[in-house]
Amino acid sequence: MLSDVMKKLFYPVLLALLLVSCVQQKEVIKEPSVLKIVPEASKGESWRAHDIKIMVVCDLDADVELVDTPWALVTGSEVTGSGQTTVTIRVEANDGEQARKGMVVATCGKSSTVATFTQNALGSKLGIWNYDGKGGDIPFEPLKFQTSVRRYSDGTVASRLLDPVGQKFLAVKGLPAKPTPGTKTTLTLIQNWMDAVSVESEREIEIVKTGDGKIWLSDGDAVYVLKF
């Protein structure tokens, strides 16, 4: 049995404990002191299906999502350093006509930051596309440029793109008479249009597709759409 004195002390304390337990504590939302995505913008991504890796820098856990980018998917997230998380994004092939831009949003608390990436299109217009890996293009100009195709007795084909006034040219030699899309073959590339590429070189180039009197060739990040 509790004495009167103990009762006077016990019941107020018990009541206070019950009141405290019934009061819902508000969750304190922490805000990051650092939140950024590296790189903030990426241009000239290949038209092919491939992975893009970005780094989220934050001193707290951040949620990462793609916004208005149905052709890409976040497939992985790995802590690669103190406050650094590497996020892997898988993009689908873009065999359409227009380049497209994706948006990545990293959110922590009430803070958020945005990064973008641009994927080139395979396209269908004659020309040299993404020759520098950064979206550099040389589109065919009908009133300025010329094209020609030469078929040799050994069954190989050469396709040329010429700028007579500017004295620029691109020639791809050694194309098979019946090219097979999806295969790679060693071709001779002779050109003076791209500073980063040798004037003449033997290169392993993929035949992407053919049709409508044209051939699509993939030379690393560059795409040549030539008359065939």
C-alpha positions as CSV (number, residue, x, y, z in Angstrom):
1,M,0.0,0.0,0.0
2,L,1.3,3.4,-0.9
3,S,1.4,6.0,1.8
4,D,-0.4,9.3,1.4
5,V,2.9,11.1,0.8
6,M,4.0,8.6,-1.9
7,K,0.6,8.8,-3.5
8,K,0.9,12.6,-3.7
9,L,4.3,12.2,-5.5
10,F,3.5,9.1,-7.6
11,Y,0.3,10.1,-9.3
12,P,1.4,13.5,-10.6
13,V,4.6,11.9,-12.0
14,L,2.6,9.1,-13.6
15,L,0.2,11.6,-15.1
16,A,3.0,13.7,-16.5
17,L,4.6,10.6,-18.1
18,L,1.3,9.7,-19.7
19,L,0.8,13.2,-21.1
20,V,4.3,13.2,-22.5
21,S,3.8,9.8,-24.2
22,C,0.6,11.0,-25.8
23,V,2.1,14.1,-27.3
24,Q,3.4,13.4,-30.7
25,Q,6.8,14.8,-31.3
26,K,7.2,16.7,-34.6
27,E,10.0,15.2,-36.8
28,V,12.8,17.6,-37.4
29,I,13.7,17.6,-41.1
30,K,17.4,18.0,-41.6
31,E,18.7,20.1,-44.5
32,P,21.9,19.3,-46.3
33,S,24.8,21.8,-46.2
34,V,26.0,20.4,-49.6
35,L,23.8,19.1,-52.4
36,K,24.9,18.9,-56.0
37,I,25.1,16.7,-59.1
38,V,28.2,16.2,-61.1
39,P,28.1,16.9,-64.0
40,E,25.3,19.4,-64.0
41,A,24.9,19.0,-67.8
42,S,26.1,16.4,-70.2
43,K,25.8,16.9,-74.0
44,G,26.5,14.7,-77.0
45,E,25.5,11.4,-75.4
46,S,25.5,8.6,-78.0
47,W,22.3,7.6,-79.7
48,R,22.9,4.0,-78.6
49,A,21.5,2.4,-75.6
50,H,24.1,2.8,-72.8
51,D,24.7,3.7,-69.2
52,I,25.3,7.2,-67.9
53,K,27.0,7.7,-64.5
54,I,26.5,10.8,-62.4
55,M,27.7,11.6,-59.0
56,V,25.5,13.0,-56.3
57,V,27.4,15.0,-53.6
58,C,25.5,15.4,-50.3
59,D,26.3,15.3,-46.6
60,L,22.9,13.6,-46.0
61,D,21.0,10.8,-47.9
62,A,19.4,12.2,-51.0
63,D,16.6,10.7,-53.2
64,V,17.4,10.6,-57.0
65,E,14.8,10.4,-59.7
66,L,14.3,11.1,-63.4
67,V,11.7,13.7,-64.4
68,D,9.9,13.6,-67.7
69,T,12.4,11.1,-69.1
70,P,10.5,7.9,-69.9
71,W,13.2,6.6,-72.1
72,A,15.7,6.3,-69.3
73,L,15.8,4.4,-65.9
74,V,17.9,4.7,-62.7
75,T,19.4,1.2,-62.4
76,G,22.0,1.5,-59.7
77,S,23.2,3.6,-56.8
78,E,26.6,3.1,-55.0
79,V,28.3,5.0,-52.3
80,T,31.8,5.7,-53.8
81,G,33.2,8.2,-51.3
82,S,32.4,10.3,-48.2
83,G,29.2,12.1,-49.1
84,Q,29.4,10.9,-52.7
85,T,27.0,8.5,-54.4
86,T,27.5,7.3,-58.0
87,V,24.1,6.8,-59.8
88,T,23.8,4.7,-62.9
89,I,21.2,5.7,-65.5
90,R,20.3,3.4,-68.4
91,V,19.1,5.2,-71.6
92,E,17.3,3.5,-74.5
93,A,18.6,3.8,-78.1
94,N,17.4,7.0,-79.8
95,D,16.9,6.0,-83.5
96,G,14.5,8.9,-84.1
97,E,15.2,12.3,-85.8
98,Q,15.6,14.6,-82.8
99,A,18.0,14.8,-79.9
100,R,16.3,14.5,-76.5
101,K,17.0,15.9,-73.1
102,G,16.7,14.0,-69.8
103,M,16.4,15.5,-66.3
104,V,17.7,14.2,-63.0
105,V,16.5,15.6,-59.7
106,A,18.3,15.0,-56.4
107,T,16.2,15.9,-53.3
108,C,17.1,16.0,-49.6
109,G,14.7,17.6,-47.1
110,K,13.3,20.7,-48.7
111,S,16.4,21.1,-50.9
112,S,16.7,19.9,-54.5
113,T,19.1,20.2,-57.4
114,V,18.8,19.4,-61.1
115,A,21.1,18.1,-63.8
116,T,20.4,17.4,-67.5
117,F,21.8,15.1,-70.2
118,T,21.2,15.3,-73.9
119,Q,21.1,12.2,-76.1
120,N,21.8,12.5,-79.8
121,A,19.5,11.0,-82.4
122,L,20.6,8.5,-85.1
123,G,18.6,10.6,-87.5
124,S,18.3,10.1,-91.3
125,K,19.7,13.2,-92.9
126,L,23.0,13.0,-94.8
127,G,26.0,14.4,-93.0
128,I,28.6,13.8,-90.3
129,W,27.0,13.7,-86.8
130,N,28.6,14.1,-83.4
131,Y,32.1,13.9,-84.8
132,D,33.7,15.3,-81.7
133,G,31.6,13.4,-79.1
134,K,30.1,16.7,-77.9
135,G,27.3,17.2,-80.5
136,G,29.4,18.6,-83.3
137,D,27.6,18.1,-86.6
138,I,28.2,18.8,-90.3
139,P,24.7,18.5,-91.9
140,F,24.5,18.0,-95.6
141,E,23.6,21.3,-97.4
142,P,22.0,20.5,-100.9
143,L,23.0,23.8,-102.5
144,K,26.6,23.7,-101.1
145,F,27.7,20.0,-100.8
146,Q,27.9,17.1,-103.2
147,T,27.7,13.4,-102.7
148,S,29.0,10.5,-104.9
149,V,29.1,6.7,-104.9
150,R,31.7,4.6,-106.7
151,R,31.3,0.9,-107.1
152,Y,34.5,-1.1,-107.9
153,S,35.0,-4.3,-109.9
154,D,36.1,-6.1,-106.7
155,G,32.6,-5.6,-105.3
156,T,33.5,-2.8,-102.8
157,V,31.9,0.6,-102.6
158,A,33.2,4.1,-101.8
159,S,30.9,6.9,-100.6
160,R,31.9,10.5,-100.6
161,L,30.7,13.8,-99.1
162,L,32.2,16.9,-100.6
163,D,32.3,20.7,-100.0
164,P,33.9,22.0,-103.2
165,V,33.9,25.6,-102.2
166,G,35.3,25.0,-98.7
167,Q,37.6,22.2,-100.1
168,K,36.4,19.8,-97.5
169,F,35.7,16.1,-98.1
170,L,35.0,12.8,-96.4
171,A,35.4,9.5,-98.2
172,V,34.7,6.0,-96.8
173,K,36.2,3.2,-98.9
174,G,35.9,-0.6,-98.7
175,L,32.1,-0.8,-98.1
176,P,30.6,-4.2,-99.0
177,A,28.2,-4.2,-102.0
178,K,25.6,-5.9,-99.7
179,P,26.3,-4.4,-96.2
180,T,24.8,-6.3,-93.2
181,P,23.5,-4.0,-90.4
182,G,24.9,-4.7,-87.0
183,T,28.3,-5.9,-88.3
184,K,31.6,-4.2,-88.1
185,T,34.1,-4.0,-90.9
186,T,37.5,-2.4,-91.5
187,L,37.1,0.6,-93.8
188,T,39.4,3.3,-95.1
189,L,38.5,6.8,-94.0
190,I,40.0,9.7,-95.9
191,Q,39.0,13.2,-94.8
192,N,40.0,16.7,-93.9
193,W,36.8,17.8,-92.2
194,M,37.5,16.7,-88.6
195,D,40.7,17.9,-87.0
196,A,40.8,15.2,-84.3
197,V,40.7,12.4,-87.0
198,S,43.7,11.4,-89.2
199,V,43.6,12.5,-92.8
200,E,43.8,8.8,-93.8
201,S,43.2,5.8,-91.6
202,E,42.0,2.3,-91.4
203,R,39.1,2.1,-89.0
204,E,36.7,-0.5,-87.6
205,I,33.3,1.0,-88.4
206,E,29.9,-0.5,-87.7
207,I,27.2,-0.6,-90.3
208,V,24.1,0.5,-88.4
209,K,21.5,0.3,-91.2
210,T,20.8,0.9,-94.9
211,G,17.8,2.1,-96.8
212,D,16.4,4.9,-99.0
213,G,19.7,4.9,-100.9
214,K,21.7,5.7,-97.8
215,I,24.0,3.9,-95.3
216,W,24.4,4.7,-91.6
217,L,27.9,4.1,-90.2
218,S,29.0,4.4,-86.6
219,D,32.6,5.4,-86.0
220,G,32.9,5.5,-82.2
221,D,30.7,8.4,-81.1
222,A,30.5,9.8,-84.7
223,V,27.7,8.8,-87.2
224,Y,28.1,9.1,-90.9
225,V,25.0,9.1,-93.0
226,L,26.1,8.8,-96.6
227,K,24.7,8.1,-100.0
228,F,24.9,4.4,-101.0
